[in-house]
Structure formats: structure tokens, C-alpha cells
Amino acid sequence: MRSHFHRTAAAAGALAAVALTVSAPPALAAGSRDVTADVLADRDVTLTGDTVVTVPAGTTTYDGVFRGVGTLTVRGGGTLVLTKDSDFTLPKSGQRQTVRTLGGNHPYVTTTNPDPPAITVERGATLQYGNGGTTGLIGHFPYGTPAFRLNQDNIRVDGTLRLSLKSAYNLGAVSGSGLITQPRFLWGTWDLTSGSFSGVIDNGTQANAGRPEYATSLPNLRKVLNQGTWTVDTPLGRTVTQRMDFYQREYGSDINVQSRPGSKVILTGQYSWSDQGGDTDPSLSDPALNWTPAAKNVNKRGTNIKGANVQWGDGTTNRVFMPGTAKTVYINLLAASERSRLTFDYNGPVTLGAPIGGGRYHDTLSAPGAGDIVIKGTKGNDVTFAAVQYYDGATTVEKGAVLRLGSGKSGGDGGLYTGGSLYKVVNNGSLVLSNTSKSLTLPRISGSGSLTQAGAATTTLTGGAITYTGTTTVKKGTLALRGGATLARSKAIRLTSAAARLDVGTAGLRVASSLSGKGTVKGAVTNDGVVAGGLTVSGGYTQHAKGELVLGDSPLTVSGPVRLAGDLDLSAAGTDPARRITVLNHKGTSKTTGGFKGLKEGTRLKLADTTYQISYRGGDGNDVVLTAVTASASPGVRADTSSSPGTAAAAPHTTGAVAEGLGWWPYVLALGLLGGLVVPPTLRRAGKRRGGRHAARG
């Protein structure tokens, strides 16, 4: 096929006219040969060194070929279309790159110290390989590489390179800062290996950015306009990192990621819709458009992770790779020879607004995903799942990381798929539950991390595999325990607001560590640890001998039966306590049974400079109350108030008899001093005893 430049009856006259109309080209480099006339005349060109073609405005179709030894530079303001394959090489003096095939039974190719470009497309010019067929490529293929043909003819593109080919092809090492574009719907395959190219790639059909036979390395690539399928794969045991941003302009594009055992693909950019900038600088006018369905779904884009180990982010950014909702993005986690794994590694908050499923392309929720999710322990890594997830696998939150189920905003509820046999949560960081309307049910949570209920919607922990050991905090809403779930291994339980509710069901709550705060426990509480006042228990309260009740700013309020033993810590009373202190407000009708260690009914004790008497029949008849009384010489108990007020888990300080007033203690003291004078020092040392917190005081 010939262009309109070369189809007149008088070819020579046409060439002359063209020569007159083409603007004067830039000065040639010393020794460069200009073959523009040969190209316009469709004559084959044999390179014998540096060669230049100056393309006139419009489209020039060249049916000849380039051969020989040298370089080719395409410049000018038009488009040069090559319809036949050309094959030439650099001079021996310019050939320096080393190509090796490594890996034994799993071969892969490496290229080091790449040759300078054999082809250069200057700014303003367009070079087109092919015209919609299978030929038109410039290339030399001496390496015998496995599964693909590595091109020795490297190329620099500062203008535009258009790849109008239906065949599979490779461009060697690519450099420059221009545009490489592939028309849509041709279904040619570009094996994209390496280079310092810092421009934009417009992928209209299919690009293999990595295969088992090579690891793609394009560290400077700025943007990819993905209008087809971008496939990333890796050799065995290799890591491929791609840092560019991806954009979609039309419906139907996706990024497919595959990897071999021991390999990883790291994607640090973002996959966004583009509504401006054309092919050369795609961008989005408003990031919110990624989250809003566009007409004809032109902003719906997806990724298919096919048995691969993929990481979004590298700990240096907080732009989530797939911004959007189920209406604008899809994410499929699939199994191949191995299950998939997706790791989130960001240094700030990110939100995943779409479910991860395992369906086919856009039908992501037709099957559960087959893989595991990791929230990496990078400082600041705070990931929100603002959609209910649909993958059957483990969710691991590493130490220092945060996973939030739900954004805390209307329409942003999240969750995990718990119906699969491989579901579990390993939480060594922080798990925050923030749904506003959709209730959550979570079994099988282990790890050393904390769990926080922060949303208005109820979260239910169920089953006997709730074994995490971190702090449990209820800030808002209800955290419920069902089906044998306990918090026996949680190192502390805190209900930090009056709106916080812990529903322990009919099984009740056994406190083995500490329970504190301002909220309500629905159900019975058995205290074998430390419970702080200020809470409300809408059930019975039983304190065993190992338990301790700590006085708070307000009393412990209990609506069910009360049975007491163990210690009472009054250190929070401070240095100026009230004349009447209610320790436990018993709202029920039954009497309070038992008593705190060393504090039977009517026992007197001192707080600061005031003497109190304890009663288990105070208030309306069954409250535990301390009432200030007139000082007397009768025995009592002094409470140590040296601890800071408000300490929630202080050691008990309630035993040790003291006498009040002068009474008889001066005589006892005098006898003791006299005895000390007559007892030998060695006997005094042998008989010396150390007083503990329960030791009697005189």
C-alpha cells in the first residue's frame, strides 16, 4: 500500500514537489546520511552508519526495508508507516550488552549494560510499525531466548511509536520520554522487557510486562493508559516492581497479575479513570470520579490476581492502588498453581471501597476469592475495608498496622467473608470495627493485637477460637459474645463511654485481667481479676477471693445478685474524700452477700484524715457504702491513699489493723524499745520480719 505522497503518475515530479515543500531539516550530525528521498521513493535502504529520515507532514507509507549496519533516526512532523519487517544491527563497536539465560529448568533472560538505541524517534515525529497486519517491525534476534524473541535493536522514543501489529513482538530496551501507543482491538502481544523509558504507554490491546522468561524492569515509566490487558508475570523467585500510574479511558480494561513460586509483584502507583490529557498525559480532573459510576461504565476497571503474590504500595505512599466502589472497580483473587496473596503496604490511611471476590472479570461476586490478605506492619499503615469482602482466606494484621472494617460513615460498612473453611483473622496489630448499620459476626480471631468496637452497628464475636491477647475496647455500640466466645485471653477490657455496651449473653463474663470504663456489661460478671467502679452490670456480680474491686469516680452499679470476696482498693478516694462514698450501687432487691477481705460489716477504716465505717446494707438496703463517723479508739483499718487518684488497677490496700487516738499504744511502744535494748543484735536480726501489704500496723 502506498500513501498519497507516492501514487501520482509522475513519480519524479512528485518527489521534486515534496522536496520543495518539506521544511529544511535540522543539521545532520557529522557523518549522518539522509535517506529521506529513498524512503519517499520506496527504495530499500542499506545502512552504512548513522542514518536519518525526515518525515514530511501527513502519513508516509514505506513499503521498502532497512538493512545493513548502523542506526536509524526518524524526525520531522509526520508519520512514517513501515509495512515490511526490517533487520539491521549496530556496528560491532556499539554492541556491548550482555544477554544471559539463567534458571536451569526454569529459564529466564537477563540483559545488562544495554546497547545504545539502534532506532531513535525524535520529538514531533511518529514511527508506526505495521499497518494492522503481522509485519512492519524493525528487529534483529540473535539470542535464541526461550518462549519469546529478544530484540537486539533497542529503541529511543521521544516522539511517538505506534505499534499496529497483530503478531507477538519485542522492542528490546526502550528509552526516551515520548509516547508508545498500540491501537485497540488488534490483539497483538508486546513483550515489554526493560529500559529507562520515562514517557507514556498507551496499551490498546495486550502488553506482557513480565513473563516466566523475563522480569520486566521499567523503573522510570511515568504512566500507562490501559485500554486493553496489562499482564504482569515473573520468573521463579524474582520480584518485579512497577511504580507507574495506570489509567483507563474506556470500559473493559484490566490488569492481570501472575507470578511463580517465591516471586512477588509490587505495584506502587494507582489505577484510575482518565477524563483528560488524551493519550500523551492521561489524568483525572477530580479523584472523586473514581468512586462514582460514569455513563456506560467507562470508568469501571479491574484487576485479576491469578495465583500470584502481589503487594500494593511499598511503604512510601498512601494512594490505594484500586480507588473505587463495587460499581467502578472489580478485584478478583484467584488460585492457579498456588493460592493468591495480596499485601497492603502504605504509610498512611487508605480505603478499599470494593469487595475482593473470585469471580470472572466483572462478575467478581460469583465465587469467593481464593487467597489471603496481609496488612503489613509499616508505620502509619491504616487500611479501611469500606465494603464487605468475599475472599475465603486468612486476614493478617501485622504488628503496628491497623485494619478497619467499616469507614464509620453511612454507606461505608465493611466486613469479611466468614463462611469459608480457610477464613481466620490473625491480628497482631489493631482491628477496629466501625460499621454504622450493618452488623458484623466474626469467629476465629487470634494474635497479640487489640480489638476496638467503634461503630453504632453491633459486632458479635462467636465460637471458641476468640483467642487474641490484646486489649478489648468498646467505644460505641455493642460488642457481643456468643457461641462460647470469651475474652479470657484479652489483657484488658475497656468500655470508654456511656454509650459502650458489652453483651456477654447467658454465659456471662469472667474477668481474668481487668475490666474498666463507663459503659454497660449486659449479663453476669465474675471477677477473678480487677474491676473498676464506674461501670454498670445489668446482671449479677460475683467477686472471688482472687478478685479486686477498684473504687472509681462513680460506683459500680449492679442490677443482679451481688456476692463479694477478695480485695477493695480505695486509693482513688484521694486526700479529701466525701463524707459518704458509695462503692457499689446494688439496684436489685436481694441482699448483698459476703464481704471484702478484712472488711466485715461495720469495720472502721481511715481515708486520709477521716474515719469511715463500711456497710453492705447501705443506701436502699443493699448497697456497699462508706460513711464518715466520729473518731474513736476502737480498732479499724487504714486505707493507703498514696497511689495516684484514678488508678484503675492499683493493688488492694484494705487490711492491717490500726488503733485510733492515743489509747494504749504509747505503753506498747515503750515496752518494745526496752526489749530492744536487752535483746542481742544477732537475735534481733534473726527474728526480723518484713511487713507486706496485709501486715498489721501498730
Secondary structure, 3 states (H helix, E strand, C coil): CCCCCCCCCCHHHHHHHHHHHCCCCCCCCCCCEECHHHHHCCCCEEECCEEEEEECCCEEEECCCEEEECEEEEEECCEEEECCCEEEECCHHHCCCEEEEECCCCCEEEEECCCCCCEEECCCCEEEEEEEECCCCECCCCCCCCCCCCCCCCEEECCEEEEEECCEEECCEEECCCEEECCCCCCCEEECCECCCCCEEEECCEEECCECCECCECCCCCEEEECCEEEECCCCCCEEEECCEEEECCCCCEEEEECCCCCEEEECCCEEECCECCCCCCECCCHHHHHCCCHHHCCCEEEEEECCEEEECCCCCCCCCCCCECCCEEEEEECCCCCEEEEECCCCEEEEECCEECCECCEHHHCCECEEEEECCCCCCEEEECCECCECCEEEECCCCEEEECCCCCCCCCECCCCCCCCEEEECCEEEECCCCCCEEEEEEECCCEEEECCCCCEEEEEEEECCCCCEEECCEEEEEECCCCCCCCCCEEECCCCEEEECCCCCEEECCEEEECCEEECCEEECCEEECCCEECCCEEECCCCEEECCCCCEEECCCEEECCEEECHHHCCCCCCEEEEEEECCCCCCEECECCECCCCEEEECCEEEEEEEEECCCCEEEEEECCCCCCCEEECCCCCCCCCCCCCCCCCCEECCCCCCHHHHHHHHHHHHHHCCHHHHHHCCCCCCCCCCCC
